[in-house]
Structures are given as structure tokens and as C-alpha cells.
Amino acid sequence: MPSSKTSRSSTHAAASKPAARKPVPKTPKGPPSHEIRIIGGQWRRTRLKVIDKPGLRPTPDRVRETLFNWLGQDLSGWRCVDAFAGTGVLGLEAASRGAADVLMVEQDAVLVRDLQDNATRLKASMVSVQRGDAVSTLGRLPAGSVDLVFIDPPFDGPWFEPALKAATRAVPVGGWIYLEAPVAWPTETLTALGLQCERHLKAGAVHAHLLQRVSPETAPTSIATPAEGDTP
């Protein structure tokens, strides 16, 4: 039987031992984010937070600046569609420069929420956001009903050909299509659609095309896909 001294020592040691700390739950974090910057118009230099998702590739500042120089900067009264909106930066640049109506189409629910939040923050009443398939949405628009369509889909997808066909129908003769792609689209392919490449820029892995509809003819049911290295 232990002595009373030993018992007191054991009891004191047990009492002085710090209690085990309970694990503190970590505060959940949202998706990582970064910023985009509007470079022209009424919201010039405005920065907006966007989430960072795999495959999300906002059009670089340099390319956007060149594109809107090509278009003449003032888009007052224009009707525009940002068909694969993503961060929405192309559509917001158009709205910032006076576009009367900008429809942003995006499939991803999280991106749709961010697009709506940014449009609300800017009080961009001319911007509407729609969740859905870009090609189907373009196909439902009345023929010749928009002045400018932005096409900047994920580079690894099959959307370029059907999106170009649908956009060509959506704009009138003289209307514009901006196409961002990993390769340059050849003249003969665009001509078969009734399109003409007015401007082309290569910036890193991006080929930026400003296309104009020049023919009222209906696009063919199938067109050739451009090969790596082709130029307009």
C-alpha cells in the first residue's frame, strides 16, 4: 500500500499536468480568387475579384486593349453577347464602353453567381447573366439581332466550329465576332462561313481574331478545323 506521501505526490502531479487541448476546427475557406481589371470606359481601372478555377483564362489586358482599339472604343448602343463568359471581362469591357445590352452566358453555376455579383456591384443594368449552353443560346437568338459576339471557349473543347456557325447567324452582314483560339483560323475556313478576318493578333498561346460577317449566305453544315500553324 503506497504511503500517504506518495499518494499526495501522485495527486499533485496529476493536478499540475496541463489538460489536453481540444482540436480547434479550421475556418472553412472559399475558393481561391484573383482580380481582373477593366481597362477602358466608365469603369476604367476598376478591379473585380474572380475565383481561380482550372481552365479559367481571362483575356489578357494587352489583348483586350488591342481588341477595343480595333473596334473603335465607343460601343454606344451596341448589342453584345459574351458567349463563354467565364470571368465576364469581355462583356464588362463592352458595357463599360457604352454597349446598350450585354448578355453573358455561362454554364458553371459558381461563375454565374460571380458574374451576377460583379454586375450588381457595378450597377450594370445593361448586363444580363444567363446560365446555359453558349452554342444553344446563340442558336436561339433572332437572326441578325446582335452587333458583336465574343467567343472565347475552353481551348480543349469542341465548341469552336458550332459557336462560329451560331454566331455568324446571330450577327447581321457587317456585324462582328471576336474569336480567341489556340490556333489561327485560315482564310478559306472563315470564307466558307461568310466571315472575313479583319484583324489578327498572337499573344503567347492566344490567337485573337476580329471577324466580320461579309456574306448573307447560310453557313455550311460542316467546315474544316484549322490545323496548328495555319494563318488567316
Secondary structure, 3 states (H helix, E strand, C coil): CCCHHHHHHHHHHHHHCCCCCCCCCCCCCCCCEEEEECCCHHHCCCEEEEECCCCCCCCCHHHHHHHHHHHCCCCCCCEEEECCCCCCHHHHHHHHCCCCEEEEEECCHHHHHHHHHHHHHHCCCCEEEEECCHHHHHHHCCCCCCCEEEECCCCCCCCHHHHHHHHHHHCCCCCEEEEEECCCCCHHHHHHCCEEEEEEEEECCEEEEEEEECCCCCCCCCCCCCCCCCCC
